[in-house]
């Protein structure tokens, strides 16, 4: 099945954001395949979360088995 996952990463150095994204890609590739990675970049949050007002948004589209999707949650 096809899924979309919106990642909102704490806006740090670009290198750190890249490392987080690489780890998520690695996890997904272990159990399925990535269709598309759409980096939206740094955006303001609708409301403050743990003192943060901005986040780095990434939309990840991927295919996995339904049973594996439950494990990713």
C-alpha positions as CSV (number, residue, x, y, z in Angstrom):
1,X,0.0,0.0,0.0
2,X,1.0,3.6,-0.6
3,X,1.5,6.0,2.4
4,X,2.5,9.5,3.1
5,X,4.4,10.7,6.1
6,X,4.9,14.3,7.1
7,X,8.1,14.8,9.1
8,X,8.5,18.0,11.0
9,X,12.1,18.1,12.2
10,X,13.4,20.6,14.8
11,X,15.2,23.2,12.6
12,X,18.9,22.7,13.3
13,X,21.9,22.8,11.0
14,X,21.1,21.4,7.5
15,X,23.6,18.6,8.2
16,X,21.6,17.4,11.2
17,X,18.3,17.6,9.3
18,X,20.0,15.5,6.6
19,X,21.1,12.9,9.1
20,X,17.5,12.6,10.5
21,X,16.1,12.2,7.0
22,X,18.7,9.6,6.1
23,X,17.7,7.5,9.2
24,X,14.0,7.6,8.3
25,X,14.8,6.7,4.6
26,X,16.9,3.8,5.8
27,X,14.1,2.5,8.1
28,X,11.5,2.7,5.2
29,X,13.9,1.1,2.7
30,X,14.3,-1.9,5.1
31,X,10.6,-2.8,4.8
32,X,9.4,-1.1,1.5
33,X,10.4,1.5,-1.1
34,X,10.4,5.2,-1.2
35,X,8.4,6.8,-4.0
36,X,9.1,10.5,-3.4
37,X,10.8,12.8,-1.0
38,X,9.5,16.4,-1.1
39,X,11.4,18.7,1.2
40,X,9.2,21.8,1.9
41,X,12.0,23.4,4.0
42,X,11.8,25.6,7.0
43,X,8.3,26.8,7.9
44,X,6.5,28.4,10.8
45,X,4.4,26.0,13.0
46,X,0.7,26.8,13.5
47,X,1.4,27.0,17.2
48,X,4.4,26.7,19.5
49,X,5.6,23.2,20.4
50,X,8.1,22.7,23.2
51,X,9.3,26.3,22.7
52,X,9.8,25.9,19.0
53,X,8.0,28.2,16.5
54,X,9.5,26.7,13.3
55,X,10.1,23.3,11.8
56,X,11.8,21.7,8.8
57,X,9.0,20.0,6.8
58,X,9.5,16.9,4.7
59,X,6.7,14.9,2.9
60,X,7.7,11.3,2.3
61,X,5.7,9.0,0.0
62,X,6.4,5.3,0.2
63,X,5.1,1.8,-0.3
64,X,5.0,-0.9,2.4
65,X,3.0,-3.9,3.5
66,X,0.1,-3.0,5.7
67,X,1.5,-5.0,8.6
68,X,4.8,-3.1,8.4
69,X,3.0,0.3,8.4
70,X,1.6,-0.4,11.8
71,X,5.2,-1.1,13.1
72,X,6.4,2.3,11.7
73,X,3.9,4.2,13.8
